[in-house]
Structure formats: structure tokens, C-alpha cells
Amino acid sequence: MKPKPPERPVDPARHVWVQTPSGRQAGLLVAWVTGVDGTWWGRVAVSDAPGEASLQLLAGWLLIPVQQEVEDPQVRADQPG
């Protein structure tokens, strides 16, 4: 049994777009977690339905910072910064 990887909180939380098979969805990135293979995973609050949300662990390459999208759409949130 491996210990749970430590989280690196995001201060303050950041709005992100989450890439999904049906398009993109708004989310709120609250922490980063590094995987055993060195990849980054984001702990993201995502709306499931109007008035409801869940906290999900998503691969960093699925996250796009909202504020950087206008400046440079190629910048991705796959590493903390």
C-alpha cells in the first residue's frame, strides 16, 4: 500500500477549463497532486448539475487556465505555477 501523494494547495484557487469528451467545462482548481510517475493531477471542483459540484482529481493536461486562454491558447495548466 502506497501513501497518498501530498497535495500542493493553489493559493488562491484558479478558474480553469476542463477538457471533456463533449467539449469543455468550467472548474475551480484548488490543489495539485503529483503522481508516482511524476505527472501532475489537479484537484478541481466541477459543476455536476445546477447548484451541485464535486471535487475531482483530473490529469493536468486536461486543464486550461481561464485567464491565460485569451493571451496564449497554447499555455496549459499541466504543471503548478
C-alpha distance (Angstrom), angle and dihedral (degrees) to the residues before:
residue distance angle dihedral
M1 . . .
K2 3.80 . .
P3 3.81 122.1 .
K4 3.78 117.7 -107.9
P5 3.85 109.4 -95.0
P6 3.80 113.9 -108.8
E7 3.80 117.3 -104.1
R8 3.78 123.4 -129.3
P9 3.83 105.9 -146.7
V10 3.79 117.8 -136.4
D11 3.80 110.3 -130.6
P12 2.92 109.8 -136.1
A13 3.79 104.7 15.2
R14 3.82 113.8 -112.7
H15 3.78 132.2 -137.6
V16 3.81 111.5 -123.0
W17 3.77 139.5 174.5
V18 3.81 112.9 -120.9
Q19 3.82 114.4 -147.4
T20 3.81 110.0 -133.8
P21 3.82 131.9 173.9
S22 3.82 88.8 -102.6
G23 3.83 96.6 47.3
R24 3.77 130.1 -80.5
Q25 3.77 133.1 -35.3
A26 3.80 132.3 -163.9
G27 3.79 117.5 -106.7
L28 3.80 141.5 168.3
L29 3.83 115.6 -126.5
V30 3.80 109.2 -145.6
A31 3.83 103.9 165.1
W32 3.80 145.7 2.5
V33 3.81 124.2 -130.2
T34 3.80 123.2 -169.2
G35 3.79 117.2 -140.3
V36 3.80 125.0 -135.0
D37 3.82 88.1 -102.7
G38 3.82 92.2 54.1
T39 3.82 96.8 -103.7
W40 3.78 119.6 134.5
W41 3.79 123.8 -120.0
G42 3.79 124.8 -168.5
R43 3.78 124.3 -139.3
V44 3.81 99.9 -141.0
A45 3.80 133.7 -179.8
V46 3.81 106.1 -137.8
S47 3.80 127.6 -176.5
D48 3.81 110.9 -115.1
A49 3.81 96.0 -179.1
P50 3.81 135.8 -15.6
G51 3.80 106.1 -55.8
E52 3.82 94.3 5.7
A53 3.80 132.0 93.8
S54 3.79 139.0 171.6
L55 3.78 133.0 -154.5
Q56 3.83 109.1 -120.3
L57 3.79 134.3 -176.1
L58 3.82 106.3 -134.0
A59 3.81 133.3 177.9
G60 3.81 110.7 -98.9
W61 3.81 92.5 -124.8
L62 3.82 88.5 65.0
L63 3.83 91.9 61.5
I64 3.81 127.0 84.3
P65 3.83 119.5 -175.8
V66 3.81 109.3 -120.8
Q67 3.82 95.5 -144.6
Q68 3.82 93.0 52.2
E69 3.79 95.7 46.9
V70 3.82 93.2 83.3
E71 3.82 93.7 45.1
D72 3.80 98.9 44.6
P73 3.82 121.9 -6.3
Q74 3.81 90.1 -164.4
V75 3.83 93.5 64.9
R76 3.80 109.0 100.8
A77 3.78 133.3 -167.7
D78 3.78 96.2 -129.9
Q79 3.80 92.7 122.9
P80 3.78 130.4 40.5
G81 3.74 116.8 -102.6
